Amino acid sequence: MSNGSSITEFLLLAFGETRELQLLHFCLFLGIYLAALLGNGLTMTAIACDHRLHTPMYFFLLNLSVLDLGSISTTLPKAMANSLRDTRHISFSGCTAQVFLLFFFLGTEFFLLTVMSYDRYVAICKPLHYGTLMGSRACVHMAAAAWGSGFLYAVIHTASTFSLPLCRGNVLEQFFCEIPQILKLSCSDSDYLREVGLIVVSAFLVFGCFVFIVVSYVQIFRAVLRIPSEQGRHKAFATCLPHPAVVSLFVSTGIFAHLKPHSISSPFLDLVVSVLYSVVPPAVNPLIYSMRNQELKDALWKLAQWMLCHRQ
């Protein structure tokens, strides 16, 4: 029986057997990656440069953009490089790094989304206490707790996954190293069940955070509907609605990817779901958060004007 340490590399999913299909996937992923870099980069720059956006909500949004860039940079560059070079290989250490970084960034992002829902709850439902509850020190502590929790979450899952004995080959039916795909290579039922149990516990933790977010937004929407001014209600909804949209996409696809039954599993479905939770959110989050946020749109417009002036 071989174990994980005897495997020196894994083989990732190949995007098509013809060179044309591989280049097509490379161009598609390159477009998504550049969109994510541009959108999150502009968001981070606008928040950092505009003093009007130096508030708790935009501080957390800045952290979210950093996490989005980290998560999409963990998976897409390697997939694009493999498509361009017509190869499927990833080293054992590279695969370990991918699992750790992906769980670190995505775990931290979800904890941060939970914190962001609390920030909106305090802003809408307890506005008189906002300055006290969401002071700069409190915001830094909450962000640090999210990053620290994500790090611990990633260490536990990575250590548990790569301590499994692997004896069913080294082929992963995914374009990056994903834990459910690695578990399929395990030849130890007890160790496999241990990691599955850890994933189930994590799912309950995620579900608990999701319930907290839902309850927070129920209270928020009730408070918004009591605002007498139609303009005030519109502004409050515009500020709050993007967050539950991001959370819903992130949670539903992530849980489905890791807890779906084997009976409905297929390479195509696994690929689609993994793209939905690991690739799509980092690319569309800047658009979702800026679409109905006038302050952020104004800051981005000022940044664009400044860049155009300095180019001339």
KARA-V517883 format. One line per field, one symbol per residue. phi: phi as a letter, one per 20 degrees, with the letter a starting at -180 (. if undefined). A space follows every 50 residues. Layout:
BEGIN
phi->???
END
This chain:
BEGIN
phi->.ecgfeeebddefeeneeffffffffffffffffffffffffffffffed ffeecggfffffffffffffffffdfgfffffffelbcebffffffffff ffffffffffffffffffgffffeecffdffefdffffffffffffffff ffgffffffffeeffdcdncedebebfdggffffefddffffffffffff fffffffffffgfffgfffffffffeffeffffffffffefgffffffff fffffffecffffdfbgffgffffffeddfgfeegffffegddfffffff ffffffffffee
END
